[in-house]
Amino acid sequence: MARRAEGTNRAYFVSPYDLLTMIRHSPVVELSRAIAVAQLAGPEPGLEEIHAIADRDRLAACPFYSVALGELELRRGRREIAREHFQAAVALARNPMERRFLEQRVWANEVRHQVFRIVKLFDFSGDTTLAIGIFRRVTAVP
């Protein structure tokens, strides 16, 4: 298996979803395919695939549709839009475990943003280890 997406055979990951769609069309399968495309080609192609899902309105009640959008927007650097998608996913959680997982994802998004703010503010010249250490001390629960 290739260590990087550039060396990965796209058909190896995307073709199974194409086959599943031919056998039994489903927006969930198409969402999974879009995520595979994003993993190999980047967030923009993944988002294009998601927006091309013909009956994606059927996914509106599925929290992982919002999570997928949030993750791809986050990878594009659009943190505010990602936050909106993650919060929508939390609101759609179907059980406490799912809600906890999604709330942790929202929190992780916020932590990442704060670490980058600290790095920028104190000009750590890209050394995020020190910034993360400072952030952990500042946000530590007593």
C-alpha positions as CSV (number, residue, x, y, z in Angstrom):
1,M,0.0,0.0,0.0
2,A,1.3,3.5,-0.8
3,R,2.3,5.8,2.0
4,R,0.9,8.9,0.3
5,A,-2.3,9.5,-1.5
6,E,-0.4,10.4,-4.7
7,G,0.9,6.9,-4.9
8,T,-2.4,5.3,-4.2
9,N,-4.5,3.6,-6.9
10,R,-7.7,5.7,-6.9
11,A,-9.7,2.8,-8.3
12,Y,-8.7,0.6,-5.4
13,F,-10.6,2.8,-2.9
14,V,-13.3,4.5,-5.1
15,S,-14.3,1.5,-7.3
16,P,-15.9,-0.5,-4.5
17,Y,-18.3,2.4,-3.9
18,D,-19.1,2.6,-7.6
19,L,-19.9,-1.1,-7.6
20,L,-22.1,-0.7,-4.4
21,T,-24.0,2.2,-6.1
22,M,-24.7,0.0,-9.1
23,I,-25.9,-2.9,-7.0
24,R,-28.0,-0.7,-4.6
25,H,-28.1,3.0,-5.1
26,S,-27.9,4.8,-1.8
27,P,-26.9,8.4,-0.7
28,V,-25.0,6.9,2.2
29,V,-22.8,4.9,-0.3
30,E,-22.3,8.0,-2.4
31,L,-21.3,9.9,0.8
32,S,-18.8,7.2,1.6
33,R,-17.5,7.4,-2.0
34,A,-17.1,11.2,-1.7
35,I,-15.1,10.8,1.5
36,A,-12.8,8.3,-0.3
37,V,-12.4,10.8,-3.1
38,A,-11.5,13.5,-0.6
39,Q,-8.9,11.2,1.1
40,L,-7.2,10.7,-2.2
41,A,-7.7,14.0,-4.1
42,G,-8.3,16.6,-1.4
43,P,-11.3,18.4,0.2
44,E,-12.5,20.3,-2.9
45,P,-13.1,17.2,-5.0
46,G,-14.7,15.5,-2.0
47,L,-17.1,18.5,-1.5
48,E,-17.9,18.5,-5.2
49,E,-18.8,14.8,-5.0
50,I,-21.0,15.4,-1.9
51,H,-22.8,18.3,-3.6
52,A,-23.4,16.1,-6.7
53,I,-25.3,13.5,-4.6
54,A,-28.7,13.6,-6.3
55,D,-30.8,12.8,-3.3
56,R,-28.5,14.2,-0.6
57,D,-31.6,15.8,1.1
58,R,-32.1,12.2,2.4
59,L,-28.9,12.6,4.3
60,A,-30.0,15.8,6.1
61,A,-31.0,13.9,9.3
62,C,-27.7,11.9,9.4
63,P,-25.1,13.5,11.7
64,F,-22.3,12.0,9.7
65,Y,-23.3,14.0,6.6
66,S,-22.7,17.2,8.6
67,V,-19.5,15.7,10.0
68,A,-18.2,14.9,6.5
69,L,-18.9,18.5,5.4
70,G,-17.3,19.9,8.5
71,E,-14.2,17.8,8.1
72,L,-13.7,18.8,4.5
73,E,-14.4,22.5,5.2
74,L,-11.9,22.3,8.0
75,R,-9.3,20.8,5.7
76,R,-10.0,23.8,3.4
77,G,-9.2,26.1,6.2
78,R,-12.8,27.3,6.6
79,R,-13.1,26.9,10.3
80,E,-16.3,28.8,10.9
81,I,-18.2,26.9,8.3
82,A,-16.7,23.7,9.7
83,R,-17.9,24.7,13.2
84,E,-21.5,25.2,11.9
85,H,-21.4,21.7,10.3
86,F,-20.0,20.1,13.5
87,Q,-22.6,21.8,15.6
88,A,-25.4,20.7,13.3
89,A,-24.1,17.1,13.6
90,V,-24.2,17.4,17.4
91,A,-27.9,18.5,17.2
92,L,-28.6,15.4,15.1
93,A,-26.9,12.9,17.4
94,R,-29.0,9.8,17.8
95,N,-27.6,8.6,21.1
96,P,-25.4,9.8,24.0
97,M,-22.3,8.1,22.7
98,E,-22.7,9.6,19.2
99,R,-23.3,13.0,20.9
100,R,-20.2,12.7,23.0
101,F,-18.1,11.8,20.0
102,L,-19.4,14.8,18.0
103,E,-19.0,17.2,20.9
104,Q,-15.4,16.1,21.2
105,R,-14.9,16.8,17.5
106,V,-16.3,20.4,18.0
107,W,-14.0,20.8,21.0
108,A,-11.0,19.5,19.0
109,N,-11.8,22.0,16.2
110,E,-11.7,24.8,18.8
111,V,-8.5,23.6,20.4
112,R,-6.8,23.5,17.0
113,H,-7.9,27.0,16.3
114,Q,-6.6,28.3,19.7
115,V,-3.2,26.6,19.3
116,F,-2.8,28.3,15.9
117,R,-3.7,31.6,17.5
118,I,-1.1,31.1,20.3
119,V,1.5,30.2,17.7
120,K,0.7,33.3,15.7
121,L,0.5,35.6,18.7
122,F,3.8,34.6,20.3
123,D,5.6,33.8,17.0
124,F,6.8,30.4,17.9
125,S,8.1,30.1,14.3
126,G,6.1,27.0,13.7
127,D,7.0,25.2,16.9
128,T,3.6,24.0,17.9
129,T,4.9,21.7,20.6
130,L,5.6,24.7,22.9
131,A,2.2,26.3,22.0
132,I,0.3,23.1,22.7
133,G,2.1,22.9,26.1
134,I,1.1,26.4,27.0
135,F,-2.5,25.9,25.8
136,R,-2.8,22.7,27.9
137,R,-1.7,24.6,31.0
138,V,-4.1,27.5,30.3
139,T,-7.1,25.3,29.7
140,A,-6.3,22.7,32.3
141,V,-9.3,21.7,34.4
142,P,-8.4,22.3,38.1
